[in-house]
Amino acid sequence: MHEITDMRELAAAARCDRGPSSPYLEKLERHGFVVMEPEGPEQMPLEDIMAPLGDPASYRFGTQLIQEQRADTDNSQFRTGAIPMHVDAHLNANAVSYMGWECLEAPYEGGETLIASSAAFFAAAPDDLVGTLRGIEIEYWSRVSGFYAERPGGNPVVAPIQVDPVTGADALCVGVDFPADPSRNFGAAVVGYGKERSLELFERLAQVLSRPEVVYAHRWRAGQVLLMDNRRVLHGRAAYPADSPRKLRRISVS
């Protein structure tokens, strides 16, 4: 079976039901993410779906998180603006391998979860951009004090190209800090680059990651579950209106 590198095809292939006999583990391994539809009379709880994938990651909020709009917060997870493409492992205190979201309430407009696979990115990215990525490291930091456990070793500095743990191919592991946003949940800078040069690189990354063959915009409906391998795909979020409820329950495992 040939590898699917166009997200328009991949998004259709990476779907299954949410029942006890669902082939979600096979699809997750093959594609790096899977959408589980609420079909049939029996639905697996999110906890049972995540159990074969590892132990729940524990943060200061516990092992489960309700992602919805909250007043007076500096955390972009609880606001309605867009969140740029990223992987979670660089941005919080725990190693994160898999993430699972269950939709409790879907917005009437916007709020799509954006997903880009490494395979799709490398199939579309210009050679000179990939060459640049192979020669740099990126420093990351969180702007949300007191929400995540502090990193005792300081800010992580990570090469943007890692190894896909399933295929052995290249995996894109970045957080795109573009455009500059003082309210953003995190920050990033290329080591040795000035601010403008860093932003130029992030802008090029964002342009590739916005192509229809690279990114899938998942429009939520209640009862769906979305699983991602954080080591193999990037994710982000589209903005949504302040009067449009969006409520997801999330469990991450390490």
Phi, psi and chi 1 to 4 in degrees:
 res  aa     phi    psi   chi1   chi2   chi3   chi4
   1 MET       -  127.9 -178.5  179.6  -64.9      -
   2 HIS   -74.0  150.8   76.4  -76.2      -      -
   3 GLU   -74.9  132.4 -179.2 -176.7   19.5      -
   4 ILE   -85.0  124.1  -59.1  174.7      -      -
   5 THR  -117.5   -2.7   58.9      -      -      -
   6 ASP   -99.7  119.1 -170.1  -47.7      -      -
   7 MET   -64.1  -20.5  -74.0  -64.1  -76.3      -
   8 ARG   -68.4  -33.7  -69.9  166.0  -68.5 -164.9
   9 GLU   -81.5  -40.6  -62.1  179.2   47.5      -
  10 LEU   -63.1  -39.2 -155.2  159.6      -      -
  11 ALA   -62.7  -31.1      -      -      -      -
  12 ALA   -76.8  -35.0      -      -      -      -
  13 ALA   -76.2  -28.7      -      -      -      -
  14 ALA   -90.8   50.0      -      -      -      -
  15 ARG  -131.6  148.9  -71.4 -178.8  179.5  -87.9
  16 CYS  -163.4 -179.8   59.0      -      -      -
  17 ASP   -86.7  177.1   64.7   85.2      -      -
  18 ARG  -108.8   15.4 -168.0  178.4  161.9  179.6
  19 GLY   -79.5  173.1      -      -      -      -
  20 PRO   -62.3  -24.4  -21.1   31.7      -      -
  21 SER  -100.7   17.7  -59.5      -      -      -
  22 SER   -61.5  138.9  171.5      -      -      -
  23 PRO   -86.0   32.9   33.1  -35.5      -      -
  24 TYR   -64.0  -34.0   75.9   96.4      -      -
  25 LEU   -66.3  -41.0  -68.5  173.9      -      -
  26 GLU   -64.3  -44.2  174.6 -170.0  -13.8      -
  27 LYS   -68.4  -37.5  -73.5 -178.2  174.2  -74.4
  28 LEU   -62.0  -43.2 -179.8   61.6      -      -
  29 GLU   -66.4  -37.7 -179.2  176.0    8.2      -
  30 ARG   -73.4  -39.9 -178.0 -179.0  -57.9  168.7
  31 HIS  -111.7  -15.5  -55.9  -56.3      -      -
  32 GLY    89.1  -10.9      -      -      -      -
  33 PHE  -158.3  162.4   75.8   99.8      -      -
  34 VAL  -151.8  142.6   62.4      -      -      -
  35 VAL  -107.0  121.6  177.6      -      -      -
  36 MET  -103.7  121.0  -58.1  178.1   71.3      -
  37 GLU   -90.3  144.7  -59.9  -72.6   -2.4      -
  38 PRO   -80.9   69.1   30.4  -34.9      -      -
  39 GLU  -108.8  146.7  -60.5  171.9   -7.6      -
  40 GLY    88.2  166.1      -      -      -      -
  41 PRO   -77.2  -21.8   27.4  -34.6      -      -
  42 GLU  -115.1  123.5 -166.8  173.3   -7.8      -
  43 GLN  -119.4  131.0  -53.7  -67.0  -49.8      -
  44 MET   -71.7  135.7  -78.4 -165.1  -67.2      -
  45 PRO   -65.2  153.5  -15.7   28.4      -      -
  46 LEU   -57.7  -38.7 -178.0   59.6      -      -
  47 GLU   -59.4  -41.0  -67.1   85.5  -12.3      -
  48 ASP   -71.3  -35.4  -68.2   -7.0      -      -
  49 ILE   -63.4  -40.3  -68.2  170.2      -      -
  50 MET   -81.2  -21.3  -61.3  -59.3  -67.0      -
  51 ALA   -54.7  -41.3      -      -      -      -
  52 PRO   -71.4   -8.8  -15.9   30.0      -      -
  53 LEU   -95.6  -11.7  -61.5  172.6      -      -
  54 GLY   146.7 -174.7      -      -      -      -
  55 ASP   -88.9  139.3  -63.2  -37.3      -      -
  56 PRO   -57.9  133.5  -24.0   34.4      -      -
  57 ALA   -76.9  131.2      -      -      -      -
  58 SER  -104.4  124.5 -177.8      -      -      -
  59 TYR  -113.5 -172.7  -57.6   95.5      -      -
  60 ARG   -67.7  -18.7  -71.2 -176.9  176.9  174.7
  61 PHE   -93.0    1.7   53.2   76.4      -      -
  62 GLY   102.1 -158.4      -      -      -      -
  63 THR   -99.5   -5.7   58.6      -      -      -
  64 GLN  -127.7  147.3  -62.7 -169.1   30.3      -
  65 LEU  -133.8  130.5  174.2   66.6      -      -
  66 ILE   -93.6  115.4  -61.5  -63.1      -      -
  67 GLN   -97.2  111.4  -68.3  179.6  -52.9      -
  68 GLU  -157.7  167.7   61.6 -178.6  -21.0      -
  69 GLN   -65.3  133.0 -175.4  179.2   -3.3      -
  70 ARG  -131.9  149.3  -60.1 -177.8 -172.5  176.6
  71 ALA   -81.4  150.2      -      -      -      -
  72 ASP    54.7   55.3  -57.9  -38.7      -      -
  73 THR  -128.7  148.6  177.6      -      -      -
  74 ASP  -101.8    9.6   61.3   -7.0      -      -
  75 ASN   -99.0  121.2 -168.1  -36.8      -      -
  76 SER   -65.5  -18.4   56.6      -      -      -
  77 GLN   -62.7  -27.3  -67.6 -172.7   87.1      -
  78 PHE  -108.0   18.8  -52.3  125.2      -      -
  79 ARG  -116.8 -179.3  -55.8  176.7   74.2  171.4
  80 THR  -108.4   -0.6   62.6      -      -      -
  81 GLY   -76.5  172.2      -      -      -      -
  82 ALA   -70.7  148.5      -      -      -      -
  83 ILE  -118.3  124.0  -61.7  177.2      -      -
  84 PRO   -70.1  166.7   25.8  -33.5      -      -
  85 MET   -65.4  139.9  -57.3  -62.1  -76.2      -
  86 HIS  -166.5  167.5   64.6  -77.8      -      -
  87 VAL  -110.8  150.0  -64.2      -      -      -
  88 ASP   -77.5  -27.1  -88.8   20.0      -      -
  89 ALA   -60.2  -29.5      -      -      -      -
  90 HIS   -80.1  -14.7  -53.3  -24.3      -      -
  91 LEU  -111.8   -0.2  -53.9  175.4      -      -
  92 ASN  -143.8  180.0   47.9   46.1      -      -
  93 ALA   -80.8  -17.8      -      -      -      -
  94 ASN  -104.7  146.9  -63.9   72.7      -      -
  95 ALA   -68.2  131.0      -      -      -      -
  96 VAL  -121.6  120.8  175.8      -      -      -
  97 SER  -100.0  -49.6   51.6      -      -      -
  98 TYR  -127.7  150.3  -63.3   94.8      -      -
  99 MET  -130.5  142.2  -61.5  168.5  -68.9      -
 100 GLY  -132.1  133.9      -      -      -      -
 101 TRP  -121.9  137.0  -70.4  -93.2      -      -
 102 GLU  -115.3  129.0  177.5 -176.5   22.8      -
 103 CYS   -83.9  116.7 -177.7      -      -      -
 104 LEU   -93.4  -32.9  -55.2  178.9      -      -
 105 GLU  -151.6  125.7 -168.6  169.7    6.7      -
 106 ALA   -99.1  140.0      -      -      -      -
 107 PRO   -70.9  152.5   26.7  -33.9      -      -
 108 TYR   -76.3  -16.9   67.4   78.6      -      -
 109 GLU  -152.9  139.3  178.5 -176.7  -12.0      -
 110 GLY    68.2 -163.7      -      -      -      -
 111 GLY    74.4   15.7      -      -      -      -
 112 GLU   -63.4  142.6  -66.1   87.7   -5.6      -
 113 THR   -85.2  127.1  -67.3      -      -      -
 114 LEU   -97.9  135.1  -49.6  176.0      -      -
 115 ILE  -131.9  132.2  -49.2  165.9      -      -
 116 ALA  -132.0  126.0      -      -      -      -
 117 SER   -86.9  150.1   78.7      -      -      -
 118 SER   -60.3  -40.9  -69.2      -      -      -
 119 ALA   -59.7  -41.7      -      -      -      -
 120 ALA   -66.5  -40.7      -      -      -      -
 121 PHE   -61.3  -50.9  173.3   82.3      -      -
 122 PHE   -70.2  -23.7  -73.8  109.2      -      -
 123 ALA   -72.1  -24.9      -      -      -      -
 124 ALA  -106.6  -22.9      -      -      -      -
 125 ALA   -72.2  141.0      -      -      -      -
 126 PRO   -62.5  148.0  -18.6   30.3      -      -
 127 ASP   -59.7  -38.1  -70.0  -17.3      -      -
 128 ASP   -68.5  -32.5   67.1  -47.7      -      -
 129 LEU   -67.9  -44.6  175.3   57.5      -      -
 130 VAL   -61.8  -40.4  175.2      -      -      -
 131 GLY   -62.0  -40.6      -      -      -      -
 132 THR   -62.1  -44.0  -62.1      -      -      -
 133 LEU   -61.7  -31.3  -66.3  172.8      -      -
 134 ARG   -71.5  -17.1  -67.1 -168.2 -170.1  -78.7
 135 GLY  -108.7   12.2      -      -      -      -
 136 ILE  -128.4  167.9   62.8  171.6      -      -
 137 GLU  -130.2  153.6  -67.4 -177.0  -44.8      -
 138 ILE  -124.8  133.6  -59.0  174.7      -      -
 139 GLU   -96.6  139.9  179.1 -177.5    4.3      -
 140 TYR  -124.2  149.8  -61.7   92.6      -      -
 141 TRP  -149.9  152.7   59.2   91.3      -      -
 142 SER   -97.9  141.8  173.2      -      -      -
 143 ARG  -101.2    8.2  -66.6 -164.3  176.5  106.2
 144 VAL  -105.3   90.4 -175.3      -      -      -
 145 SER   -71.2  134.0  176.7      -      -      -
 146 GLY    83.1   -5.0      -      -      -      -
 147 PHE   -91.4  -50.6 -172.5   79.8      -      -
 148 TYR   -96.7  153.2  -62.5  114.7      -      -
 149 ALA   -62.1  141.7      -      -      -      -
 150 GLU   -68.4  149.7  -58.5  -61.5  -26.9      -
 151 ARG   -87.3  112.4  -72.5 -177.8  178.2  -93.3
 152 PRO   -66.0  -24.3   22.8  -33.2      -      -
 153 GLY   -90.1    5.7      -      -      -      -
 154 GLY    90.0 -174.8      -      -      -      -
 155 ASN   -65.4  138.7  -66.5  -27.3      -      -
 156 PRO   -72.6  141.1   25.0  -32.7      -      -
 157 VAL  -120.3  117.6  176.6      -      -      -
 158 VAL  -132.7  138.6 -174.5      -      -      -
 159 ALA   -70.5  135.1      -      -      -      -
 160 PRO   -73.1  -15.9   24.0  -32.4      -      -
 161 ILE  -112.2  119.6  -63.2 -179.2      -      -
 162 GLN  -117.5 -171.1  -58.2  -74.0  -32.9      -
 163 VAL  -104.5  128.4  176.1      -      -      -
 164 ASP   -63.7  120.9 -174.3  -47.8      -      -
 165 PRO   -69.0  -14.9   26.4  -34.3      -      -
 166 VAL   -97.1  -48.7  174.4      -      -      -
 167 THR   -97.8  -19.0   67.1      -      -      -
 168 GLY    79.7    0.5      -      -      -      -
 169 ALA   -82.8 -179.7      -      -      -      -
 170 ASP   -68.1  141.3  -72.0  -25.4      -      -
 171 ALA  -125.9  131.9      -      -      -      -
 172 LEU   -86.1  120.0 -177.7   66.2      -      -
 173 CYS  -127.8   87.2  -63.5      -      -      -
 174 VAL  -138.3  165.4  -60.4      -      -      -
 175 GLY  -122.7  122.8      -      -      -      -
 176 VAL   -88.8  111.7  178.9      -      -      -
 177 ASP   -97.5   68.3 -165.4   12.6      -      -
 178 PHE  -151.0  138.0  173.8   83.3      -      -
 179 PRO   -74.8  167.3   29.6  -34.6      -      -
 180 ALA   -58.8  132.8      -      -      -      -
 181 ASP  -145.2  109.6  179.7   -3.4      -      -
 182 PRO   -65.4  -16.8   22.7  -33.6      -      -
 183 SER   -96.0    3.4   65.8      -      -      -
 184 ARG   -66.2  152.3 -177.1  161.1  -64.8  164.4
 185 ASN   -68.7  -25.3 -163.9   39.8      -      -
 186 PHE  -145.2  168.9   66.0   86.2      -      -
 187 GLY  -133.0  159.3      -      -      -      -
 188 ALA  -152.0  150.5      -      -      -      -
 189 ALA  -153.0  140.9      -      -      -      -
 190 VAL   -73.7  128.1  179.4      -      -      -
 191 VAL   -62.7  127.0  175.4      -      -      -
 192 GLY    88.6   -6.9      -      -      -      -
 193 TYR   -98.3  149.3  -79.7   22.1      -      -
 194 GLY   -74.6  171.4      -      -      -      -
 195 LYS   -59.0  -47.0 -179.1  177.9  179.4  179.9
 196 GLU   -66.0  -39.6  -67.7  -56.6  -42.5      -
 197 ARG   -67.1  -38.6 -168.3  178.7  178.0 -166.0
 198 SER   -60.3  -47.7  -84.7      -      -      -
 199 LEU   -63.8  -34.4  -70.4  177.7      -      -
 200 GLU   -62.2  -42.3  -72.9  174.2    3.1      -
 201 LEU   -66.7  -43.9  177.7   63.7      -      -
 202 PHE   -63.4  -34.4  -70.0  135.6      -      -
 203 GLU   -64.7  -41.6 -179.6  177.5    7.5      -
 204 ARG   -63.7  -41.9  -70.5 -163.6   68.3 -166.8
 205 LEU   -60.3  -46.2  -83.6  170.4      -      -
 206 ALA   -62.0  -35.8      -      -      -      -
 207 GLN   -64.7  -44.6  -71.9  173.0  -12.6      -
 208 VAL   -66.7  -41.8  176.5      -      -      -
 209 LEU   -70.8   -8.8  -69.9  167.9      -      -
 210 SER   -97.4   -2.5   66.2      -      -      -
 211 ARG   -69.1  143.7  -65.5 -177.7 -174.8  177.3
 212 PRO   -62.8  -25.5   19.9  -31.6      -      -
 213 GLU   -81.5   -7.2   67.5  -89.4   28.4      -
 214 VAL  -109.2  -35.9  176.0      -      -      -
 215 VAL  -117.3  139.5   65.1      -      -      -
 216 TYR  -111.7  126.6  161.4   59.7      -      -
 217 ALA   -98.8  106.4      -      -      -      -
 218 HIS   -87.0  114.5  177.2   69.3      -      -
 219 ARG   -88.7  121.6 -175.2  166.6 -179.5   81.4
 220 TRP   -77.6  151.2  -73.8  100.8      -      -
 221 ARG  -139.1  150.1   66.1 -172.9 -178.3   98.7
 222 ALA   -57.7  137.6      -      -      -      -
 223 GLY    95.9  -15.3      -      -      -      -
 224 GLN   -72.6  150.5  -73.7 -179.8  -34.7      -
 225 VAL  -123.0  134.7  167.6      -      -      -
 226 LEU  -119.1  124.5  172.4   60.8      -      -
 227 LEU  -114.4  142.3  -55.1 -178.8      -      -
 228 MET  -135.9  144.3  -64.4 -175.9 -158.3      -
 229 ASP   -89.6  106.5 -173.8  -26.4      -      -
 230 ASN   -63.2  -15.5 -174.5   61.3      -      -
 231 ARG   -87.7   -9.0  -54.4  161.1  -60.3  176.6
 232 ARG  -126.2  -17.7  -55.8  178.3   63.6 -158.1
 233 VAL  -133.0  155.8  -57.9      -      -      -
 234 LEU  -102.1  160.1  -68.5   82.1      -      -
 235 HIS  -144.6  160.7   66.2  -77.1      -      -
 236 GLY  -157.1 -167.0      -      -      -      -
 237 ARG  -146.0  139.2 -174.9 -173.8   70.9 -160.0
 238 ALA   -80.8  149.9      -      -      -      -
 239 ALA   -65.9  159.0      -      -      -      -
 240 TYR  -146.1  158.9   62.2   99.9      -      -
 241 PRO   -66.3  149.7  -19.7   31.6      -      -
 242 ALA   -65.0  -23.8      -      -      -      -
 243 ASP   -96.8   14.1   63.9  -13.3      -      -
 244 SER  -111.4  100.8 -179.1      -      -      -
 245 PRO   -59.4  136.7  -22.2   33.7      -      -
 246 ARG  -139.3  115.8 -179.8 -175.8 -171.4  -88.1
 247 LYS  -134.2  116.4 -171.9  173.7 -177.0  179.2
 248 LEU  -122.1  145.4  -53.3  177.4      -      -
 249 ARG  -106.9  130.8 -174.7  164.5   70.4  102.9
 250 ARG  -124.8  138.3  169.1  177.5  159.0  170.9
 251 ILE  -129.8  130.4  -63.7  176.7      -      -
 252 SER  -111.9  148.7  -61.3      -      -      -
 253 VAL  -127.9  153.9  -58.6      -      -      -
 254 SER  -119.4      -   55.0      -      -      -
